[in-house]
Each structure stands twice: as C-alpha cells, then as structure tokens.
Amino acid sequence: MSIIVKGAGTLKQHLSSGAAVEDVATVGQAIEQLALPPVGSMLMLVNGQMAHWQTPLEDGDTLELIPAICGGS
C-alpha cells in the first residue's frame, strides 16, 4: 500500500516532490514513518478532507500536512 504525502509551509522543505510512505494503516503511522521535525499543530487532510491521527488510509490516498499558523494581537 502506497500513500502520497504532500507538505505545505515549513514542511514542504522536508518532503520531496511525490514523497510516499508504504505499509501504513493510519495518518498517525504515516506521520511517524516520515520522522518530520516538530512543527507544533498541523492540519491533516486525506484526499482533501479533514483527517485526524487515527484516520484510516487506503492504497493511493494523498495525505497533505499543513502547519497551523497563529498570530495576531
């Protein structure tokens, strides 16, 4: 089973174009396999839909990771 992984913001530099993970069942397992640097909170999307750590993955899914941005006054 192969999952395509895309990153945005600061994560983009840590994921090559077309990055993939193999043999994972959930979003959390995919993130652990990537061994990304700590980024704090992030949005997780599977095939464009909001996901969470336990969201199941299927062969050919696309996982997008987007660091959360906060700020303001």
VENKAJO-V670107 format. One record per run of one state. SS is the DSSP state (helix for helix, strand for strand, loop for the rest). FROM is the first residue (numbers start at 1). LEN is the number of residues. If there is no record, write none. Layout:
SS_FROM_LEN ; SS_FROM_LEN
This chain:
loop_1_1 ; strand_2_7 ; helix_9_6 ; loop_15_4 ; strand_19_4 ; loop_23_3 ; strand_26_1 ; helix_27_8 ; loop_35_7 ; strand_42_5 ; loop_47_2 ; strand_49_2 ; loop_51_5 ; strand_56_1 ; loop_57_5 ; strand_62_6 ; loop_68_6
